[in-house]
Amino acid sequence: MENIDKVYLIKWVGPFSSYENLYEWEKNSLDNNADSFNLYLLQGKRKYARRYTYYCGQTTRCVYKRLRDRNHHFHEIIHSDYSIWIGKFSNIIPDKSDINVAEKIITSELAELELGYENMMNETNFRPPVFDVYIINQWFHPSKNKEWKKVKVNSPANYIPDLMIYDSVSKEIRGTRRIRKIGILD
């Protein structure tokens, strides 16, 4: 039997508190090493809203270019109180199918288990795939290039587990919130 399980290591960088910061950082990153960020998370408040809303998106081009698209949900967010995280696959060069699968698992987990559909701007992509998926998320600071120890309470990094395992037979998502250091090997 052919193994069709998917394993993704996603390096998230953020949060960016302005479009300009994202633009400068991503442009500089692309100029230096041609990294391609295919996923992004938005967190912010819509006009007159009291609660934060969230969006998980994908792109095959630069995130800053995708956010400038005319009908993008980014334009619904009040631009004084938001954050953007961008993610890249660090263990594979993803194709469109890989990007879709990772986005589906993340949006499904956020909408069904963490935040509720009413707090998500996504309107589709809530159905999980028909095969097992393993995602390891790492959260990095954009300027220090170090992993975050703590993030803001309402940050997407706080809601998305570091380890996510989707079992296609039982339809369960398992995982752990934070992967912790257990020791140092010499």
C-alpha positions as CSV (number, residue, x, y, z in Angstrom):
1,M,0.0,0.0,0.0
2,E,1.3,3.4,-1.0
3,N,2.0,5.8,1.9
4,I,0.2,9.1,1.2
5,D,0.7,10.7,4.6
6,K,1.9,14.3,4.5
7,V,4.5,15.8,6.8
8,Y,5.1,19.6,6.9
9,L,7.5,21.7,8.9
10,I,6.3,25.3,8.8
11,K,8.5,28.2,9.9
12,W,6.3,31.1,10.8
13,V,7.8,34.6,11.0
14,G,6.0,37.5,12.7
15,P,4.1,39.2,14.0
16,F,4.3,42.1,11.6
17,S,2.3,45.1,13.0
18,S,2.1,47.0,9.7
19,Y,2.0,46.2,6.0
20,E,5.1,48.4,5.5
21,N,7.1,46.2,8.0
22,L,6.0,43.1,6.2
23,Y,6.8,44.6,2.8
24,E,10.4,45.6,3.8
25,W,11.1,42.3,5.6
26,E,9.8,40.0,2.9
27,K,11.4,42.0,0.1
28,N,14.7,41.9,2.0
29,S,14.3,38.2,2.7
30,L,13.6,37.3,-0.9
31,D,16.5,39.4,-2.1
32,N,18.9,37.6,0.3
33,N,17.9,33.9,0.0
34,A,14.9,33.5,-2.3
35,D,12.7,32.0,0.5
36,S,9.1,31.6,-0.5
37,F,6.4,32.2,2.1
38,N,3.2,30.4,1.0
39,L,1.0,30.8,4.0
40,Y,-0.1,33.7,6.1
41,L,-2.2,34.4,9.2
42,L,-4.0,37.6,9.8
43,Q,-5.4,38.7,13.2
44,G,-7.2,42.0,13.6
45,K,-10.5,43.7,14.3
46,R,-13.1,44.6,11.7
47,K,-14.5,48.1,11.8
48,Y,-16.7,48.6,14.9
49,A,-15.9,45.1,16.1
50,R,-14.9,44.4,19.7
51,R,-13.4,40.9,19.1
52,Y,-10.5,39.9,17.0
53,T,-11.1,37.9,13.8
54,Y,-8.6,35.6,12.1
55,Y,-7.8,34.6,8.6
56,C,-5.5,31.9,7.2
57,G,-4.5,32.3,3.6
58,Q,-2.2,31.0,0.9
59,T,-0.3,32.4,-2.0
60,T,2.2,31.3,-4.6
61,R,3.6,34.8,-4.8
62,C,4.9,37.2,-2.2
63,V,2.5,37.7,0.8
64,Y,2.7,41.4,0.6
65,K,1.6,41.3,-3.0
66,R,-1.3,38.9,-2.2
67,L,-2.5,41.3,0.6
68,R,-2.8,44.1,-1.9
69,D,-5.3,42.2,-4.0
70,R,-8.5,44.3,-4.4
71,N,-11.0,42.1,-2.7
72,H,-8.7,40.6,0.0
73,H,-10.0,40.2,3.6
74,F,-7.0,42.3,4.7
75,H,-8.9,45.4,3.6
76,E,-11.7,44.6,6.1
77,I,-9.3,44.9,9.1
78,I,-8.8,48.2,10.9
79,H,-5.2,48.9,10.2
80,S,-4.2,50.3,13.6
81,D,-4.6,47.0,15.5
82,Y,-3.6,43.9,13.6
83,S,-0.8,41.4,13.1
84,I,0.5,39.3,10.2
85,W,2.4,36.1,10.4
86,I,3.9,34.5,7.3
87,G,4.8,30.9,6.9
88,K,7.1,28.8,4.7
89,F,7.6,25.1,4.3
90,S,11.0,24.2,5.5
91,N,11.2,20.5,4.7
92,I,9.8,20.5,1.1
93,I,9.3,22.7,-1.9
94,P,5.5,22.7,-1.8
95,D,3.2,22.4,-4.8
96,K,-0.4,23.8,-4.8
97,S,-1.7,20.6,-3.2
98,D,0.6,20.8,-0.3
99,I,-0.2,24.4,0.4
100,N,-4.0,23.6,0.2
101,V,-3.6,20.7,2.7
102,A,-1.7,22.8,5.3
103,E,-4.2,25.6,5.0
104,K,-7.2,23.3,5.4
105,I,-5.8,21.7,8.5
106,I,-5.0,25.1,10.1
107,T,-8.4,26.7,9.2
108,S,-10.3,23.5,10.3
109,E,-8.5,23.5,13.6
110,L,-9.0,27.3,14.2
111,A,-12.7,27.3,13.2
112,E,-13.8,24.1,14.8
113,L,-11.7,23.7,17.9
114,E,-10.3,27.1,18.9
115,L,-12.1,30.2,17.7
116,G,-15.4,29.2,16.1
117,Y,-16.5,30.0,12.6
118,E,-17.9,33.4,13.6
119,N,-14.3,34.6,14.4
120,M,-12.9,33.4,11.2
121,M,-12.8,35.5,8.0
122,N,-12.3,32.3,5.9
123,E,-15.5,31.3,4.1
124,T,-14.2,28.0,2.7
125,N,-11.5,25.4,3.3
126,F,-12.8,23.9,6.5
127,R,-13.0,20.3,5.3
128,P,-10.0,18.3,6.2
129,P,-8.2,16.0,3.7
130,V,-8.8,12.2,3.3
131,F,-5.2,11.2,4.4
132,D,-3.1,11.7,7.5
133,V,-1.3,15.0,8.0
134,Y,1.5,15.9,10.4
135,I,2.4,19.6,10.8
136,I,5.1,21.0,13.0
137,N,4.9,24.8,13.5
138,Q,7.8,27.0,14.6
139,W,7.3,30.6,15.5
140,F,10.2,33.0,14.8
141,H,10.8,36.7,15.5
142,P,11.4,38.6,12.3
143,S,14.4,40.7,13.4
144,K,16.1,38.5,15.9
145,N,15.8,35.3,13.9
146,K,15.1,33.4,17.1
147,E,12.2,31.3,18.1
148,W,9.5,33.1,20.2
149,K,9.3,32.0,23.9
150,K,6.0,33.8,24.5
151,V,3.6,35.5,22.2
152,K,0.6,37.7,22.8
153,V,-2.5,36.0,24.2
154,N,-4.7,36.8,21.1
155,S,-2.0,35.9,18.6
156,P,-2.6,33.2,16.0
157,A,0.6,31.6,17.3
158,N,-1.2,31.1,20.6
159,Y,-4.1,29.3,19.0
160,I,-2.3,27.0,16.5
161,P,-0.5,24.1,18.2
162,D,3.2,23.6,17.6
163,L,2.5,20.0,16.7
164,M,-0.7,19.0,14.8
165,I,-1.5,15.5,13.8
166,Y,-4.6,14.8,11.7
167,D,-5.9,11.2,11.8
168,S,-8.0,10.8,8.7
169,V,-9.7,7.6,10.0
170,S,-11.0,9.0,13.3
171,K,-11.2,12.6,11.9
172,E,-9.3,13.7,15.0
173,I,-6.7,16.4,15.4
174,R,-4.1,15.7,18.1
175,G,-1.1,17.6,19.1
176,T,0.6,19.8,21.7
177,R,0.3,23.5,22.3
178,R,4.0,24.1,22.9
179,I,7.0,21.9,22.2
180,R,9.3,22.3,25.1
181,K,13.0,21.8,25.7
182,I,13.7,18.5,27.4
183,G,17.5,18.7,27.6
184,I,20.7,19.3,25.7
185,L,22.7,16.5,24.1
186,D,26.5,16.9,23.8
